[in-house]
Amino acid sequence: MNPTMQTNEIWLVTISAPFSGDELIREAPLALMYLSGALKEKGYATRIWDLLEADVEGFLAELSRACPLFIGISSSYGIWAELTTKLAHRIKGIAPQLPIIVGGINVTCSPEPYLKESCYDYLALGEGEVTIQEFAQAISAQASIENIPGLAYRKEASFAFNAPRQMEKNMAHHREAYF
């Protein structure tokens, strides 16, 4: 990865694991699509990666040739949390300086286990559309993230939790930006 060739492209990632004997029913990654729409409103290019375990090697090979601004990962409960963390560690093995922000219902409900993982730089807590816009702007400008509501991160020997973000009543404008 060549850090001098960083783009304004942001990669949004989710990973699924098929269950043996059961057919995996894949649905569109709507949460990532909403985040993508929010980022596009601010002029960022996005790439959504809806991965199965079998897709990980190809994803990592592409990462070794690219340099996104940061990677946002959506995490959920159970096996998906474990797969997400394993993937994030592998990303850091290829691109240790690349910021990784993780979000999703599991992260919001139980952030501490994610903060303890060295592969995650930032956590998005609650609804992420505005948080990820402000986060992208701060990362682009190499500015402080300390005043961005809805973020948590490791700070020195402890954890920092910024103020919670207020819930938006109407998220429809983000949907229109993507669809």
GROMACS elastic network, one bead per residue, 0.5 to 0.9 nm:
[ bonds ]
;  ai    aj funct       b0    kb
    1     4     6  0.89790   500
    1     5     6  0.85527   500
    1    63     6  0.73623   500
    1    64     6  0.51000   500
    1    65     6  0.57195   500
    1    66     6  0.61610   500
    1    67     6  0.61872   500
    1    94     6  0.76515   500
    1    95     6  0.67326   500
    2     5     6  0.57174   500
    2     6     6  0.73965   500
    2    64     6  0.86227   500
    2    65     6  0.79012   500
    2    66     6  0.75652   500
    2    67     6  0.66616   500
    3     6     6  0.54751   500
    3    67     6  0.64351   500
    3    97     6  0.87533   500
    3    98     6  0.87988   500
    4    67     6  0.85718   500
    5    66     6  0.81679   500
    5    67     6  0.65264   500
    5    68     6  0.89592   500
    6     9     6  0.82864   500
    6    66     6  0.78778   500
    6    68     6  0.59299   500
    6    69     6  0.61721   500
    7    10     6  0.81916   500
    7    45     6  0.88006   500
    7    66     6  0.86406   500
    7    67     6  0.63886   500
    7    68     6  0.55989   500
    7    69     6  0.58940   500
    8    43     6  0.85364   500
    8    44     6  0.57639   500
    8    45     6  0.62754   500
    8    46     6  0.83781   500
    8    68     6  0.66528   500
    8    69     6  0.55360   500
    8    70     6  0.87922   500
    8   136     6  0.89253   500
    8   140     6  0.76631   500
    9    44     6  0.60342   500
    9    46     6  0.52253   500
    9    47     6  0.71713   500
    9    67     6  0.81959   500
    9    68     6  0.51632   500
    9    69     6  0.58482   500
    9    70     6  0.79299   500
   10    36     6  0.85860   500
   10    39     6  0.84231   500
   10    44     6  0.71082   500
   10    45     6  0.62527   500
   10    47     6  0.63264   500
   10    48     6  0.86088   500
   10    68     6  0.53873   500
   10    69     6  0.54824   500
   10    70     6  0.55527   500
   10    71     6  0.60400   500
   10    72     6  0.75607   500
   10   136     6  0.84151   500
   11    45     6  0.86852   500
   11    46     6  0.57103   500
   11    48     6  0.59648   500
   11    49     6  0.71977   500
   11    68     6  0.65013   500
   11    69     6  0.79773   500
   11    70     6  0.66148   500
   11    72     6  0.61992   500
   11    73     6  0.83741   500
   12    32     6  0.62913   500
   12    33     6  0.87785   500
   12    35     6  0.81782   500
   12    36     6  0.76404   500
   12    46     6  0.71394   500
   12    47     6  0.61231   500
   12    49     6  0.60715   500
   12    50     6  0.84720   500
   12    70     6  0.87351   500
   12    71     6  0.58423   500
   12    73     6  0.58298   500
   12    74     6  0.77148   500
   13    32     6  0.75128   500
   13    47     6  0.84056   500
   13    48     6  0.59382   500
   13    50     6  0.60505   500
   13    51     6  0.73273   500
   13    71     6  0.72683   500
   13    72     6  0.61217   500
   13    74     6  0.62754   500
   14    29     6  0.75812   500
   14    32     6  0.80380   500
   14    48     6  0.82436   500
   14    49     6  0.63454   500
   14    50     6  0.51472   500
   14    51     6  0.60368   500
   14    52     6  0.85626   500
   14    72     6  0.87555   500
   14    73     6  0.58732   500
   14    74     6  0.52692   500
   14    75     6  0.70205   500
   14    80     6  0.88654   500
   14    84     6  0.74874   500
   15    49     6  0.80997   500
   15    50     6  0.60221   500
   15    52     6  0.55428   500
   15    53     6  0.69237   500
   15    55     6  0.89525   500
   15    56     6  0.85615   500
   15    73     6  0.86241   500
   15    74     6  0.80799   500
   15    75     6  0.81822   500
   15    80     6  0.69628   500
   15    83     6  0.69012   500
   15    84     6  0.65203   500
   15    87     6  0.83493   500
   16    24     6  0.88101   500
   16    26     6  0.85026   500
   16    50     6  0.78033   500
   16    51     6  0.61994   500
   16    53     6  0.65940   500
   16    79     6  0.86174   500
   16    80     6  0.64197   500
   16    83     6  0.76936   500
   16    84     6  0.87956   500
   17    24     6  0.80174   500
   17    51     6  0.86618   500
   17    52     6  0.57722   500
   17    53     6  0.58373   500
   17    54     6  0.87433   500
   17    79     6  0.77580   500
   17    80     6  0.73297   500
   17    83     6  0.79042   500
   18    21     6  0.88453   500
   18    22     6  0.74419   500
   18    23     6  0.71468   500
   18    24     6  0.52963   500
   18    25     6  0.86748   500
   18    52     6  0.74650   500
   18    53     6  0.80659   500
   19    22     6  0.53704   500
   19    23     6  0.70361   500
   19    24     6  0.67051   500
   20    23     6  0.79498   500
   26    29     6  0.86803   500
   27    30     6  0.81475   500
   28    31     6  0.87494   500
   28    32     6  0.88996   500
   28    33     6  0.82939   500
   28    50     6  0.82673   500
   29    32     6  0.55080   500
   29    33     6  0.62720   500
   29    34     6  0.88957   500
   29    48     6  0.84767   500
   29    50     6  0.69326   500
   30    34     6  0.61937   500
   30    35     6  0.86206   500
   31    34     6  0.52375   500
   31    35     6  0.63728   500
   31    36     6  0.86168   500
   31    74     6  0.80108   500
   31   104     6  0.83697   500
   31   128     6  0.88953   500
   32    36     6  0.59569   500
   32    37     6  0.85248   500
   32    48     6  0.69470   500
   32    49     6  0.89920   500
   32    72     6  0.87664   500
   32    73     6  0.86735   500
   32    74     6  0.74987   500
   33    37     6  0.61727   500
   33    38     6  0.86568   500
   33    48     6  0.76462   500
   33   174     6  0.89389   500
   33   175     6  0.78219   500
   33   178     6  0.65985   500
   33   179     6  0.84847   500
   34    37     6  0.50821   500
   34    38     6  0.62881   500
   34    39     6  0.87107   500
   34   128     6  0.88678   500
   34   129     6  0.69142   500
   34   171     6  0.86606   500
   34   174     6  0.59390   500
   34   175     6  0.58644   500
   34   177     6  0.83906   500
   34   178     6  0.69750   500
   35    38     6  0.50693   500
   35    39     6  0.62117   500
   35    40     6  0.85845   500
   35   128     6  0.69238   500
   35   129     6  0.52164   500
   35   130     6  0.85530   500
   35   132     6  0.72006   500
   35   133     6  0.84210   500
   35   174     6  0.77978   500
   35   178     6  0.88893   500
   36    39     6  0.51308   500
   36    40     6  0.60834   500
   36    41     6  0.86411   500
   36    44     6  0.85813   500
   36    45     6  0.81721   500
   36    46     6  0.60002   500
   36    47     6  0.78933   500
   36    48     6  0.77652   500
   36   129     6  0.84418   500
   36   174     6  0.84571   500
   36   177     6  0.83642   500
   36   178     6  0.67566   500
   37    40     6  0.50957   500
   37    41     6  0.63053   500
   37    42     6  0.89997   500
   37    46     6  0.87434   500
   37   129     6  0.83555   500
   37   173     6  0.86577   500
   37   174     6  0.52215   500
   37   175     6  0.63334   500
   37   176     6  0.74632   500
   37   179     6  0.80407   500
   38    41     6  0.52383   500
   38    42     6  0.69971   500
   38   129     6  0.55933   500
   38   130     6  0.71140   500
   38   132     6  0.78443   500
   38   133     6  0.65561   500
   38   173     6  0.85295   500
   38   174     6  0.53265   500
   38   175     6  0.82226   500
   38   177     6  0.70615   500
   38   178     6  0.80463   500
   39    42     6  0.52918   500
   39    43     6  0.66334   500
   39    44     6  0.54283   500
   39    45     6  0.73897   500
   39    46     6  0.74017   500
   39   129     6  0.77941   500
   39   130     6  0.87107   500
   39   132     6  0.72239   500
   39   133     6  0.56248   500
   39   136     6  0.78657   500
   39   174     6  0.89438   500
   40    45     6  0.61447   500
   40    46     6  0.72683   500
   40   177     6  0.69775   500
   40   178     6  0.77401   500
   41    44     6  0.74626   500
   41   133     6  0.86144   500
   41   174     6  0.78548   500
   41   177     6  0.66019   500
   42   133     6  0.69576   500
   42   136     6  0.89946   500
   42   137     6  0.84983   500
   44   136     6  0.84044   500
   49    59     6  0.80431   500
   50    55     6  0.88484   500
   51    54     6  0.77146   500
   51    55     6  0.55346   500
   51    56     6  0.66796   500
   51    59     6  0.81497   500
   52    55     6  0.52374   500
   52    56     6  0.69605   500
   53    56     6  0.55389   500
   53    57     6  0.84381   500
   53    83     6  0.81985   500
   54    57     6  0.71442   500
   54    58     6  0.83836   500
   55    58     6  0.55700   500
   55    59     6  0.62971   500
   55    60     6  0.88397   500
   56    60     6  0.61248   500
   56    61     6  0.85470   500
   56    87     6  0.77073   500
   57    60     6  0.51319   500
   57    61     6  0.61102   500
   57    62     6  0.86240   500
   58    61     6  0.50253   500
   58    62     6  0.62074   500
   58    63     6  0.85850   500
   59    62     6  0.51622   500
   59    63     6  0.62081   500
   59    64     6  0.87739   500
   60    64     6  0.62339   500
   60    65     6  0.88803   500
   60    90     6  0.79030   500
   60    91     6  0.69639   500
   60    94     6  0.77305   500
   61    64     6  0.51973   500
   61    65     6  0.68445   500
   61    66     6  0.89915   500
   62    65     6  0.53084   500
   62    66     6  0.62622   500
   63    67     6  0.68523   500
   63    68     6  0.81745   500
   63    91     6  0.79620   500
   63    94     6  0.77616   500
   63    95     6  0.81033   500
   64    67     6  0.78387   500
   64    94     6  0.65407   500
   64    95     6  0.76440   500
   67    70     6  0.81928   500
   67    95     6  0.86932   500
   67    98     6  0.81744   500
   68    71     6  0.70475   500
   68    98     6  0.79502   500
   69    98     6  0.74433   500
   69    99     6  0.77193   500
   69   136     6  0.79751   500
   69   139     6  0.75904   500
   69   140     6  0.73350   500
   70    98     6  0.58848   500
   70    99     6  0.50075   500
   70   100     6  0.59758   500
   70   101     6  0.77005   500
   70   136     6  0.80561   500
   70   139     6  0.81405   500
   71    98     6  0.74995   500
   71    99     6  0.64508   500
   71   101     6  0.63849   500
   71   102     6  0.84018   500
   72    99     6  0.85414   500
   72   100     6  0.58512   500
   72   102     6  0.56687   500
   72   103     6  0.75650   500
   72   132     6  0.86548   500
   73    84     6  0.73938   500
   73    88     6  0.81496   500
   73   100     6  0.73099   500
   73   101     6  0.62852   500
   73   103     6  0.63686   500
   73   104     6  0.83120   500
   74    84     6  0.77167   500
   74   101     6  0.87251   500
   74   102     6  0.58001   500
   74   103     6  0.51076   500
   74   104     6  0.52714   500
   74   105     6  0.86471   500
   74   107     6  0.87183   500
   75    80     6  0.64447   500
   75    81     6  0.55242   500
   75    82     6  0.88708   500
   75    83     6  0.86905   500
   75    84     6  0.60872   500
   75    85     6  0.85210   500
   75   102     6  0.67941   500
   75   103     6  0.60370   500
   75   104     6  0.51745   500
   75   105     6  0.72746   500
   75   106     6  0.64440   500
   75   107     6  0.68268   500
   76    79     6  0.82535   500
   76    80     6  0.55467   500
   76    81     6  0.54164   500
   76    84     6  0.83585   500
   76   103     6  0.85948   500
   76   104     6  0.61400   500
   76   105     6  0.61430   500
   76   106     6  0.50548   500
   76   107     6  0.74900   500
   77    80     6  0.57757   500
   77    81     6  0.53940   500
   77    82     6  0.84398   500
   77   105     6  0.80332   500
   77   106     6  0.57207   500
   77   107     6  0.89295   500
   78    81     6  0.56836   500
   78    82     6  0.69986   500
   79    82     6  0.51645   500
   79    83     6  0.61759   500
   79    84     6  0.85536   500
   80    84     6  0.59375   500
   80    85     6  0.85358   500
   81    84     6  0.50906   500
   81    85     6  0.62539   500
   81    86     6  0.86308   500
   81   106     6  0.78501   500
   82    85     6  0.52559   500
   82    86     6  0.61797   500
   82    87     6  0.86180   500
   83    86     6  0.50754   500
   83    87     6  0.60847   500
   83    88     6  0.85511   500
   84    87     6  0.51503   500
   84    88     6  0.61404   500
   84    89     6  0.86998   500
   84   102     6  0.89069   500
   85    88     6  0.50074   500
   85    89     6  0.62133   500
   85    90     6  0.86430   500
   85   114     6  0.82017   500
   85   117     6  0.77421   500
   85   119     6  0.73160   500
   85   120     6  0.82341   500
   86    89     6  0.52519   500
   86    90     6  0.63925   500
   86    91     6  0.87930   500
   86   119     6  0.88158   500
   87    90     6  0.50693   500
   87    91     6  0.62149   500
   87    92     6  0.87218   500
   88    92     6  0.62686   500
   88    93     6  0.86319   500
   88   100     6  0.75799   500
   88   119     6  0.55756   500
   88   120     6  0.70478   500
   89    92     6  0.51183   500
   89    93     6  0.62695   500
   89    94     6  0.89466   500
   89   117     6  0.86888   500
   89   118     6  0.78333   500
   89   119     6  0.50922   500
   89   120     6  0.82933   500
   90    94     6  0.66318   500
   90    95     6  0.86844   500
   90   119     6  0.84774   500
   91    94     6  0.53046   500
   91    95     6  0.59377   500
   91    96     6  0.74190   500
   91    98     6  0.83323   500
   91   100     6  0.87304   500
   91   119     6  0.80819   500
   92    97     6  0.73872   500
   92    98     6  0.71956   500
   92    99     6  0.88124   500
   92   100     6  0.85197   500
   92   118     6  0.89873   500
   92   119     6  0.61735   500
   92   120     6  0.88526   500
   93    96     6  0.59067   500
   95    98     6  0.54312   500
   95    99     6  0.88262   500
   96    99     6  0.81295   500
   96   119     6  0.85778   500
   99   120     6  0.78052   500
   99   121     6  0.60219   500
   99   122     6  0.77814   500
   99   139     6  0.86280   500
  100   119     6  0.73939   500
  100   120     6  0.54872   500
  100   121     6  0.53972   500
  100   122     6  0.64266   500
  100   123     6  0.85550   500
  101   120     6  0.62337   500
  101   121     6  0.60003   500
  101   123     6  0.53739   500
  101   124     6  0.67606   500
  101   132     6  0.88944   500
  102   107     6  0.73003   500
  102   114     6  0.82352   500
  102   120     6  0.67739   500
  102   121     6  0.81910   500
  102   122     6  0.64442   500
  102   124     6  0.61182   500
  102   125     6  0.88624   500
  103   106     6  0.77239   500
  103   107     6  0.54564   500
  103   108     6  0.69587   500
  103   122     6  0.87313   500
  103   123     6  0.57637   500
  103   125     6  0.63783   500
  103   126     6  0.80257   500
  103   127     6  0.88475   500
  103   128     6  0.75019   500
  104   107     6  0.53292   500
  104   108     6  0.62452   500
  104   109     6  0.86846   500
  104   124     6  0.76013   500
  104   125     6  0.74997   500
  104   126     6  0.76371   500
  104   127     6  0.83726   500
  104   128     6  0.84050   500
  105   108     6  0.51431   500
  105   109     6  0.60950   500
  105   110     6  0.84300   500
  105   125     6  0.82665   500
  105   126     6  0.76203   500
  106   109     6  0.51607   500
  106   110     6  0.58074   500
  106   111     6  0.74772   500
  107   110     6  0.52579   500
  107   112     6  0.82348   500
  107   113     6  0.84483   500
  107   114     6  0.69245   500
  107   123     6  0.71475   500
  107   124     6  0.75485   500
  107   125     6  0.66749   500
  107   126     6  0.86321   500
  108   111     6  0.58258   500
  108   123     6  0.82863   500
  108   124     6  0.73273   500
  108   126     6  0.57164   500
  108   127     6  0.89623   500
  109   125     6  0.82511   500
  109   126     6  0.87479   500
  110   113     6  0.68947   500
  110   114     6  0.79144   500
  111   114     6  0.54449   500
  111   115     6  0.63296   500
  111   116     6  0.89246   500
  111   123     6  0.74497   500
  111   125     6  0.79509   500
  111   152     6  0.81513   500
  112   115     6  0.50383   500
  112   116     6  0.63326   500
  112   117     6  0.89729   500
  112   159     6  0.85703   500
  113   116     6  0.52291   500
  113   117     6  0.67686   500
  114   117     6  0.53119   500
  114   118     6  0.84392   500
  114   119     6  0.86888   500
  114   120     6  0.68576   500
  114   123     6  0.76966   500
  115   118     6  0.74751   500
  115   119     6  0.89047   500
  115   120     6  0.68019   500
  115   121     6  0.79152   500
  115   122     6  0.78242   500
  115   123     6  0.75531   500
  115   152     6  0.79030   500
  115   153     6  0.64826   500
  115   154     6  0.64077   500
  115   159     6  0.72508   500
  116   119     6  0.88453   500
  116   120     6  0.83653   500
  116   154     6  0.81714   500
  116   159     6  0.89609   500
  117   120     6  0.60615   500
  117   121     6  0.87784   500
  118   121     6  0.73533   500
  120   123     6  0.73778   500
  120   153     6  0.82390   500
  120   154     6  0.89253   500
  121   152     6  0.88099   500
  121   153     6  0.61440   500
  121   154     6  0.70913   500
  122   151     6  0.66952   500
  122   152     6  0.58155   500
  122   154     6  0.75777   500
  123   150     6  0.81106   500
  123   151     6  0.55525   500
  123   152     6  0.50056   500
  123   153     6  0.61839   500
  124   127     6  0.78581   500
  124   128     6  0.62054   500
  124   131     6  0.70173   500
  124   132     6  0.77199   500
  124   150     6  0.57239   500
  124   152     6  0.66659   500
  125   128     6  0.70444   500
  125   131     6  0.86065   500
  125   149     6  0.87475   500
  125   151     6  0.60032   500
  125   152     6  0.73071   500
  125   164     6  0.75188   500
  125   165     6  0.79892   500
  126   131     6  0.88899   500
  126   150     6  0.64822   500
  126   164     6  0.77796   500
  126   165     6  0.70458   500
  126   166     6  0.86176   500
  126   167     6  0.78177   500
  127   130     6  0.77208   500
  127   131     6  0.75786   500
  127   150     6  0.80437   500
  127   165     6  0.77107   500
  127   166     6  0.85589   500
  127   167     6  0.67462   500
  127   168     6  0.81051   500
  128   132     6  0.57118   500
  128   133     6  0.83919   500
  128   150     6  0.77313   500
  128   165     6  0.88748   500
  129   132     6  0.55071   500
  129   133     6  0.64687   500
  129   134     6  0.89587   500
  129   171     6  0.85261   500
  129   174     6  0.78499   500
  130   133     6  0.50449   500
  130   134     6  0.62738   500
  130   135     6  0.84430   500
  130   165     6  0.87099   500
  131   134     6  0.52956   500
  131   135     6  0.59595   500
  131   136     6  0.85361   500
  131   148     6  0.68599   500
  131   149     6  0.67615   500
  131   150     6  0.62399   500
  131   151     6  0.74339   500
  131   165     6  0.77602   500
  132   136     6  0.59073   500
  132   137     6  0.84559   500
  133   136     6  0.52260   500
  133   137     6  0.63040   500
  133   138     6  0.87210   500
  134   137     6  0.50877   500
  134   138     6  0.61762   500
  134   139     6  0.86138   500
  134   145     6  0.83759   500
  134   148     6  0.67308   500
  134   149     6  0.89873   500
  135   138     6  0.51190   500
  135   139     6  0.61140   500
  135   140     6  0.84903   500
  135   145     6  0.67564   500
  135   148     6  0.71285   500
  135   151     6  0.86537   500
  136   139     6  0.51310   500
  136   140     6  0.59689   500
  136   141     6  0.84983   500
  137   140     6  0.51131   500
  137   141     6  0.61409   500
  137   142     6  0.83443   500
  137   143     6  0.80917   500
  138   141     6  0.51540   500
  138   142     6  0.57012   500
  138   144     6  0.62977   500
  138   145     6  0.62402   500
  138   148     6  0.89054   500
  139   143     6  0.63118   500
  139   144     6  0.81080   500
  139   145     6  0.80242   500
  140   143     6  0.77051   500
  141   144     6  0.88035   500
  144   147     6  0.73775   500
  144   148     6  0.85356   500
  145   148     6  0.54839   500
  145   149     6  0.88994   500
  145   151     6  0.80179   500
  145   162     6  0.88629   500
  146   149     6  0.82766   500
  146   151     6  0.81311   500
  146   152     6  0.89944   500
  146   160     6  0.85819   500
  146   161     6  0.87420   500
  146   162     6  0.65412   500
  147   151     6  0.86766   500
  147   162     6  0.65510   500
  147   163     6  0.77718   500
  148   151     6  0.63096   500
  148   162     6  0.65921   500
  148   163     6  0.76334   500
  148   164     6  0.89253   500
  148   165     6  0.83797   500
  149   152     6  0.88826   500
  149   161     6  0.86424   500
  149   162     6  0.54282   500
  149   164     6  0.52158   500
  149   166     6  0.82731   500
  150   161     6  0.77517   500
  150   162     6  0.60701   500
  150   163     6  0.61755   500
  150   166     6  0.84954   500
  151   160     6  0.83267   500
  151   161     6  0.61866   500
  151   162     6  0.54354   500
  151   163     6  0.76975   500
  151   164     6  0.76793   500
  151   165     6  0.85407   500
  152   159     6  0.71817   500
  152   160     6  0.55091   500
  152   162     6  0.60215   500
  153   158     6  0.88376   500
  153   159     6  0.57980   500
  153   160     6  0.53921   500
  153   161     6  0.67336   500
  153   162     6  0.86678   500
  154   157     6  0.73777   500
  154   158     6  0.60140   500
  154   160     6  0.60093   500
  154   161     6  0.88598   500
  155   158     6  0.54868   500
  155   159     6  0.53171   500
  155   160     6  0.58542   500
  156   159     6  0.76686   500
  161   164     6  0.80996   500
  162   165     6  0.87305   500
  165   168     6  0.89142   500
  168   171     6  0.65809   500
  170   173     6  0.74788   500
  171   174     6  0.57455   500
  171   175     6  0.70745   500
  172   175     6  0.51663   500
  172   176     6  0.65644   500
  173   176     6  0.52871   500
  173   177     6  0.66254   500
  174   177     6  0.52111   500
  174   178     6  0.68352   500
  174   179     6  0.89555   500
  175   178     6  0.54754   500
  175   179     6  0.61159   500
  176   179     6  0.53821   500
